[in-house]
Amino acid sequence: MHKLNVLILGSPSFISTLNELKTFLKFNPTSDHSNDNYEVILFHNYALKDKKQKEIIDKSHSIKICATKDKLSNNYDANLDLPATLKEINNIVENISAKKKFSKNSSIILKDYLLNKNEKKLSKSNKFIILTEKEVQLLELFLGINKPISKEKILSHVWNYSADADTHTVETHIYRLRKKITDKFMDEKFILNNKDGYYL
C-alpha cells in the first residue's frame, strides 16, 4: 500500500519528534522540501512565524494540516490539536487525505459546468440540476471520448445492451437531459449531434 509522503515543518524539536516516531507512523515524514514530492504538509504553528517555512506552506497546493495548541482560523484543510496521540496523528493525515481524494474523484469539469458524481448534480454559476444515475454515466462517457459517440456505443456503455433498451432509449434520455440543461442554464449547445452520433 502506498504510504503518503508528508512534509514536516515547524520547530526543530517538532521535526525531530516526528522523525523519532517514524516507524510508528502510517506515512513517510520528511523535512526535505526541495524535491516537492509530498502530498501533505503537517506543520507546527511555529512554522507560520518562520518566513521561509510560511512561504513553503502558502505556495503549496498540497493538503495542509496545522498542529497547534491554540485555536487557529480554518485556513487549512485540518487542525491537529496538541498534545496529540500517535493514533490521532495517523488518523488525521489518513482521513483528510482520503476525503480530499474522494472529493477530487467525485468532481469533474465539463465545458463550463461542474459535475458532482456523488450528489448527482450538474452546476454552473450558483445554479444546478439534479441528474439521474444514467445521466451521470452518459456525461462520464462523453468526458472520456473527444469525438461523436454512436447511439449503439452509448447503449452498450450506459445500458449494457439491456434487452428493453433500443436506440429510442438513448434519444429519449438525451432529449430529457438537454431539456433540463436548456430550462435551467439556457444552454442549447451542451449536447450536440451529427451523423456520427452525440458529443459535447
N, C-alpha and C positions, 0 to 999 in steps of 0.2 A: 504494500500500500504506500502511496506517495505521502511523504512527510512534508508538511508546509515549511518553507523557508521563512523565518521570522527575523526581521532586523530589530535588534535590541538597542535602544538609545536611552540615555539618562546618565546618572552619576556613575563613576567608576565602580562603586560598591553595588549598585543595582545590576550593572552588566556582569560583574564577577559572580554575584549570587546566582543569576540565571545560568551562567556558564557552568557553575559547580553542580547545578541541578540537571544538567543536560541529559544525563542517562535516564532521568525520570520524566522528561518532557516528551509529549507526543508530537513535537515539532522540532525543527532544526534551528536553534538560536544562533544568530551571527551578529557580530558588531561591525562587519565589513560592508560598508555601504557603497563601495566603489564599483562592484560588479552589477548592481541593480537587479540581482536575481532573487528577489524576495516578494512574497505575496502579501505579507502583513508587516506592519511596524508596531511593535509593542514598546511603548516609551513611558518612562517615568516623567512626571510633570517638571522635574528638574531640567529635562531636555528643552523645554519651552523657554528657559532663561539663557540657554546657550545658543548664540546666534547661528553657528554652523549647523547644529542639530535641528534647530527650529526651521531652518531653511530646507533641510532634507525632508522634514515632515510636511511642510507647506507645499513643496513642489511635487511630492509623490502622489501617484494615483492609487497606491496600494491601500489595503484596509488599515485603518488606524485605531489602535487601542491605547487609551491613556490610563496608566497605572497611577493612582493618586490617593492620598488620604483626604484631600479636600474635594468638595463637590465642584466640578468644573462644568461649564456650559457644554451642551451636547454638540460640539463642533466636530466630534469624531464619531467613528462607527460604534464604539463601545467604550465604557469606562470599567476599569478593574479596580475595585475598592481595596486599598491596602490597610492592614496586612491581609494577604491572601494565601489560601492553602494551595498546594500543588494541584489538587483536583480542580480548584476554581480557575487557576491559570490555564490549565489544559482545556477545560470546558469553554472558557470564553473565547480562546483562539479557535477551537474547532467549530463552535456554534456560530460565531459571527462569519466565519469563512463559508460555512455551509449555507447560511442564509443569503449571503451575497452571491454565491454561485447559483443557488436556486433562483434568485431574483433575476440574475443575468440571463439564465437559460429560459426564463419564462417570458421575457420581454423581447419583442422583435420589431425592428423598424421596417415598415412597408411604405414606400413612397414618403409622404409627409405624415404618416399615421404611426401610432404605436399599438402593436398587438400584444395584449397581455394574455398569454395562454392559460394561466391559472384561473383568472377571473373571467375568461372568455369575453374580453372587452376590446373593442377597437376604438381608439380615441385620437382626437386632434383638437387643439385649441380649446380646452375645457369642455368639449362635447364628446360624448361617447355613445356607442351602441353595444348591446349585448348580443353575442353570437351563439349559434348552436355549435355542438361538437363537430359536426360535418363542415360547417362554415370555417371553423378554425383549421381543420385538416386541409380544406380546399386552399385557404390562404397560405398555409405552410408549403403546400405543393408548388404554388406559384413562386414562392420565395426561392426555391431551390433550382428552378428552371427558367432561363432567360429567353425563352422563345415560346411561341404559341403551343398550347397543350391540347391535344385532340380530346373529344368527348370520351372516346374509348379509354384513353390513358387516365383521364380523371376518374372514370368509372372504376377502372382497375385499382388505382391507388387509394381512392377515398372510400369506395363502396366494396372493394374486393370482389367485384363481379357478382354481387349478391343476385340471386335468381329474380327477385322482384324489381331489380333496377334495370332501367334501359336508358337510352340517351335522353329521354324526356326528364328523367330524374335529375340529370346534370343541368339541363336547360332550366328546369323549374327552380333548383337551388340557386343557380347563378342569377336568375331573374329576381328572386326574393332578396338575395344579398345586395344586388345592385340597387333595388328599390329602397332598402334600409339605408344604404350609404347616400343615395340621392336625397332621400327625405331629410336626413339629419345633417349631412355635410354639403348638400347642393353640388355634389361631385358626380357628374355623369360619365366621367372618363376613368373611373377607378379600375373596372374590369373591362377590357376591350376584347374584341374578337375579329378574326378574319377567316379566310377559307381553311387555314390550318388549325384553327382552334381558338382557345381563350388565353389571354395573357394580361399582366398588369402593366 
